[in-house]
Amino acid sequence: MNIRIQQQIHRLGGRTTAGPEACLREVLQHTVFPHPLYPKSYADNFFGLDEFYRQHRELYARSPDDFYAALLHHFFSDHQLPYGQDFFRNFLFTPFTAGTPDYGELDGLVSPEELRTIVAGEPLEFMCIAYSYGFPDHYFVCLHDPTPENPSVYGTDHEAFFQEITPVGTLEDFFSRYLTPEEFLSIVRHQLERTYAEQ
């Protein structure tokens, strides 16, 4: 995995304990995020922000710094509240590898031949790296992608899991879609000050 991706992981608040010579699977398996990931499109809707402000408006009036610290802690805690965020989860999915727990799970739904028309890499073994409440709601990489230093990311949805697949760019592109906690706080602060400063 290239150094820029590891830098993105750290920039977004994640960490990886994989060594410098680790393969793609090892890097992903040893990467964790202690909080959700907010896409840059969060600025289009600001899910949950009005409710948080209403519940903490007295703190906002008394101490904006404490308010923003509480806000950041709330939104970047490991919760499942539907705020338009994605959740990094790294689980193996090996439906075509005999002897693995997932073997045969896609039988009758999609064949390896069908997947190979979209997904590059052999054997077809996957790491699901994130899920969300949107569409698609699962993202994955092929662990044997021909460009392991920056593999392709694909999206699929639980309603047609691996039957409908959409390429979404490289792993570097994927991580660049998200806001750092500092970027998140900056756009939220601007939104709140613009909306509530005169109230």
Secondary structure as GFF3:
##gff-version 3
##sequence-region A 1 199
A	DSSP	alpha_helix	3	11	.	.	.	ID=ss1
A	DSSP	beta_strand	15	16	.	.	.	ID=ss2
A	DSSP	alpha_helix	24	29	.	.	.	ID=ss3
A	DSSP	beta_strand	31	32	.	.	.	ID=ss4
A	DSSP	three_ten_helix	40	44	.	.	.	ID=ss5
A	DSSP	alpha_helix	49	55	.	.	.	ID=ss6
A	DSSP	alpha_helix	57	62	.	.	.	ID=ss7
A	DSSP	alpha_helix	64	75	.	.	.	ID=ss8
A	DSSP	beta_strand	86	93	.	.	.	ID=ss9
A	DSSP	alpha_helix	112	116	.	.	.	ID=ss10
A	DSSP	beta_strand	126	132	.	.	.	ID=ss11
A	DSSP	beta_strand	138	142	.	.	.	ID=ss12
A	DSSP	beta_strand	152	156	.	.	.	ID=ss13
A	DSSP	three_ten_helix	158	160	.	.	.	ID=ss14
A	DSSP	beta_strand	166	170	.	.	.	ID=ss15
A	DSSP	alpha_helix	171	176	.	.	.	ID=ss16
A	DSSP	alpha_helix	181	196	.	.	.	ID=ss17
###
